[in-house]
């Protein structure tokens, strides 16, 4: 379904083709349905409802015990700021920001932060939407003469390595492509290896990632691969004829009523409106060679990695409330209409076994619920949707020495607060504020 949370207004002018697509969807070939509207005056007129402009720290009465727990947790791990969102049965019942978003700026639930690998969930949703629209199928080959990415860039990089032709879209989603290396991090080392004075371009990253033989036959094992999700952006662009970000924005986010998610920038001056400053702890590793200028050092959060290049694998930014809206739009609960069919939702959360990644999610064990984590310099994020329909999301603008393991500690905090204080949560819905 492609109904976002939108409000009809009689005062606006004719809606752009992008908004028409967001409202009415696309045909199976991906074409806009504008041509089916005989009279432009018949087009419904739309008013954006931006959650980031309507939800703040004062939007809901505080549960002091929950706030105290999260503030203590952040103090324990020296986090400058963080934001919490809680959804119950598709209703946003709690949203709070804690600490600092930037120097002199308090954190709000509307503050925008990097999502790191939570971005993979967004990409997986886009792939499922593309399948519903008839643009691709999960079983489609990615490479080779009959593959989606059959352009010279990919065929020349692969050469005569026939095994690459067995990689499917689903293999990329499940980290089962078998790629020998993952050239999405350690940019400074990659630049040195290739003798470059500037970060790798998209094409250079493709060539490097496809160099060499596969570690294992596609689909026979799994190895976490940012590069595989990087390639999914190329797959979506080739199938849709749109840029990756544009396709996600117009076919996934806007239909869900989300308007302020974007691919992030690398440096502080590139931040989006409302975006936080990112912090790393003092000590060894805080500073690293700047990928723009290898003769100087930079804080790891700004110039340590190429966030923009990560894109579909780790480049999205969002507030916790908009991230919560997205999860509520892909959870199979029709209280808030989903943007995916039930068949697609079921496919994404199908649990095979503990050794097999779900589609976009880290884990979908039905006894524990669904989880998606993200870790990057200056960022730690956790999305946990429980079997009872409650979803807790916490994102911080500070990375700690625990790295990806920080998410386990955040989840323990979720579980504690749920056990002690969930009955104190208000019965409201900030999505419909």
N, C-alpha and C positions, 0 to 999 in steps of 0.2 A: 504494500500500500504506500502511496506517496503523499499522504496528507500530513502537512506539518501543522504546528500550533500557530495559526495565523488568524488575523481578524479582518473581516471585510470592512472596507471603508468606502463611502460614496464620494469622497473628496479628492481622491488621487487620480492622476492621469493614467493613460493607457499603460499597462504593465509591459515591461520588456520581455523579449522572447525567453530570456533566462528564467524569469519568474513564471511564465506560462509553463515552461518545462517542469519547474518545481511543483506547480500545482497539479498538472495533468499527466505527468510522466512522459514517456517516449514510446514510439512504436517499437516493434521487435527489431527493426533495423537500426534503431538509435536516432531516427529523424525526429526533429521537433514536430509537435502536432499543430503548430501555428496555422499551417495550410488548411486544417480542417475547420477553422473558425471563419465563418462566412462574413462576419461583420466585426471589425475591431471594437465597436461599441459594446459588443456582447461579452468582451473579456472581463471577468471579475476584477475588481480593483482592490489592491492589496496594501495593507499597512504592515510594515515590519514590526514584530514584537521582539525586542532584543533583551534576552534574559540579563545580559551584563549591565543593562541600563535600569533594570527594575528590581534586581535582587541585591541586597547589601547586608552588612552585619546587623542592621536594625530591622530587617524584614521578618525576623522570627524571634519570639521570646526565648532567651537563652536557657539552656539546661546547665546550670553552673557546674555540676559534677562532671559532665562530659567536657566542657570547656577547660576545667581544671586539669583533667587527665591529659588532654592534648597539649596544653601549655607546659605541663611537667615533662611530658615526653619530648617536646621540642627543646626544652632546657637541658634535659639529660643528654641529648645528641647535638647540642649547639646548633640548632636550626634557626636561621634568621626569621623565616616566615613559613607559613603553611596554610592550606585551606581544606576544609572538610565539607562534603556534601553527602546527605543521606536520603535515599529514595525508598519509599515503602509502597509496594503495589502501584508503581508508576506515578506516584505523587512525591514531589520534592518536599520533604517534611522538615529538613534541617540544612542550614548552610551558614558556615561561619569561617572567617579568616582570622588567623592568629599571627602575632608578631609583625615583622616588617616586610613590605613588598619591595621597598627601595629606601634609600636614605631619606628619612623624614616622611615616608609614606606608609600608612598602615595597610596590612594585608586585608583583603576583602574576598568573599567567595566569588566575586566577579573579576578578581585579579587574574591576569593571563600568565601562564607558565608553560615551559617546554614539557612535553609529555613523554619524551624519549620513546621507548619501545611500545608504549601504549598506542603509538602511531600505527603499529602493525594491525591492531584491531580495526582502525579506520580503513586501512587499505583492504583488509579482508572483506569488510562490509561492501566496499566499492566493487570488488571482484564479484561478490554474490549478486549485487545489483546488476552488474554488466551481464551476468549469466541470465538473470531474469529477463533482461531486455533483448536477449538473443545475440549479444555481441561476442560471446565466447562460451565455452563449456570448460568445466574443471578438468576434464579428460583431454583437452586439446594439447597437442605438442607445442612446446615453446620454441624449439629450434628445429633446424632442418628445412628441406624444400617445402614441406607441408606445415611447418611450424608458424606460429604467429610472428615471431621475430626472425624473419628470413632475409632481412636486409644485409647488405654487404658487411656492415660493421660486425654483425654477429657471425655470419658464415665465415668470414675471413679469420676472426678470432678463434673459432672452433676448428677450422681446417678440416682434416680428415678424421677427427675424433667422433666416430659414429655414435658412441654411447650417449653423447649430449642430446641426440634426437629422441631419446626415451624420456626426457624430462617433461613433465606435464605441469599445467598451472597448479593443480592440486599438490604436486610435489613441492613447488615453491612455497605454497601456503603452509605446508606441514614441515618445512625445513628438511625435506627429503631429496633435495636436488643432487647432493653429493659433491658440491664444489670443493676444490682443494683448498682454497683460501677465501678469506672474508675481508676484502680490501676497503672496509668502510671506517675503520678506526686506525689510530697510529699513523695519521697523515704525515707527520714529520719523518717517520722512518720510510714511508713509501716514497716521499719526495726525494729522500737521500738515495734510496735504492734505484730510482729511475733517473737520477741526476736532474731533477726539476727544481726550479726556483719559485714555483707557485703551486698551489694545490692541484690535485688531479682533476681534470675535467670529467664530465659524464662519460665521454667516449674512452678516455684513458682508463677509467674505472672499469668499464665493461671489458676492455681488452685484458686488463690485469686479472679480473675475476674469472675470465674464461680461459686463462692460460693454464697449460698443464692438463693432466688427466684428472678424472673424477676420483674421489676417495673411495666411493662405493657405488654400486649400481643404483640408479634412481629408484626410490620407493622401498629399498631393502633395509634401510636404516635411517636414522635422523641425526643431524648435526646442526645446531642453531646457526642460522645464516642470515645476517643482515643483508648480504648481497642478494639472496634470493628474493627478499621483499623489495629491494632496490629495483630488481628486474621487473617486478610486478607493476611498477609505475610505467615502465616501457610497454608492457603488455596492454595496460589500460589505454595508454595514449594511441597505440597502434590500432586497437579495436574500435575506439570511440572517435578518433580524429580530433580529440581535444587534449589540452595539456592535462597532466595528472591532477594538479590542484583544481583546475576548472571543472573537470569531470566530478571529482569528489564533492566540490562545493555545490554544483547544480543538480547532481543526481542523488546525493546522500545527505549533505548537511542542510541545505535549504528546505528540502521536503520534510526534514525533521524539525524545522523551525530554528535552525542554528546558523548564525550569521557572522560570528566573530572568531571562528577557527581559521588558522592560517599556517602555512609553512614558515618556520621561524628563520631569523637571521643569525649570523655568527658573532656579531659584535654588539656591544652595548648600544651604539648609535643606530643599529638596525632594528631595535625593538619596536614592536607594534604598540598602538595606543593601549594603555592599561597593562602592558607587560612588565613583569617584575625584573629586578636585578637578580643575577645568579651568583651564588657564593660557594666557595670551597674552603675547607678548613685550613688553618695555618699549618705549616710544616712542609716536609719533603713532598714534592709533587704538586704543590699549589700553583707553581709557576712552570711554564713550559715554553718552548720556542714557538713564536707566533707563526702560523702558516702563511700570513701575509708578508712577513719580513723575518726571515730566519736569523737575522743578526740581533734581534731583540727578544726579550722574554715577555710573556703575557700571562695573566691569570688563566688557568686551565679552562674556565667556563667561557672565556672569550678568546677564541683562536686556537684552542687546543684540539678541537674537532671541527669538521665542516658540517654543521648542522643542516644547512640548506641542501647539501649533497645527500645527506641521509634521507631527507624527504619522506618517502613512503615507508622507510624502515625505522625512522626515529626523529623526523623533523617537525612534527605538528606542534602547535601551541594552542592552548585553550584554557578557559576557566573551568573549575571543577563543576560548576552548575551546567555549563554547556556539555561537558563530558558526560555528566549524569543524564542529560536529556538524550544524548545519543544512545547510551546504554538502554534507557527506557524505551527507545524506539526500535530496538533489535532483540527484545527479550521474550517475545511470544505472548506477552500480556497485552490484551487489546484495550485496557483501560485508557492508555495513550496509544493511538493507532501506530502500528509498526510500519516502517518504511520497507521492510523485507517481508516476503511471504513466509508462512509458517514452515514451509518446506526448507527454505533457505536458513531460517533460524535454527531448525532442527539439525541441519547439516553442519552448521557452525559449531554447535555445542555437543555434537555426537561424541560420546566417550568410548574410545576403542580400548585403550589400556594405559597404564601409567608411563609407558615408554613411547607413546605416540602423541604428538602435539595435535591439539584441536585447530580449527581454522580461525586464526587470528588470536584466539585465546591461548593462554599458557596451559590451562588445565580446566577441564569441565567435569570432573568427578561428580556424579549426581549426589553423592552423600555429602560433599563439601560445598558444592556450588561452582561458580565460574570465577576465574581469576585472570587478571592481566596486570603485569608489572612493567615498570620502565625505570631505567637508571642511566644517567648521563652526568657529566660534570656539571654540578649546580642543580641537579634535579633528581628527585626520587618520587615515583608515583605508584599507587596501588589502586586497582579497581577490584572489589570483591562483591560479587552478587551471590547471595545465600539462597538455598533451596526454598526458603519461606517467602521469597519475593522481595526481600530487603537488600539494598545495594549501598555499600559504603565506599566512598572515594576520598583519598587523601593525597595531595600533591604538595611537595615542599620545594622551595627555591634554593635549597642547600644540599650538597652532597656530603656524605660522611665516609669515614674510612671503612664502614661496613659494606659499602658498595651495594650490589644486588641483594645481599643478605638483609639489608635494612627493611625490605618489604615484609620479611617474616616477623620482624618486631612490630611493624605497623599492624599487621594482621592480628597479632596477639592483643594489641591494644583495641582493635575493632571488637574482637571476641569478648574481651573483658567489659567494654562499655555496653555491648549488646546484652550481656547477661545481667548487668547491674542496673542499667538506666534506660533500656529501650522503651519501657512502659511510660517513661517521662516525655517521650517525643511528642510534639504537638500533632494534632490531626488537621493539617492544612495541606495545601498544594501550591507551592511557589511557582510551579510551571504555569499555573493559571492565575497568577497574581493580578 
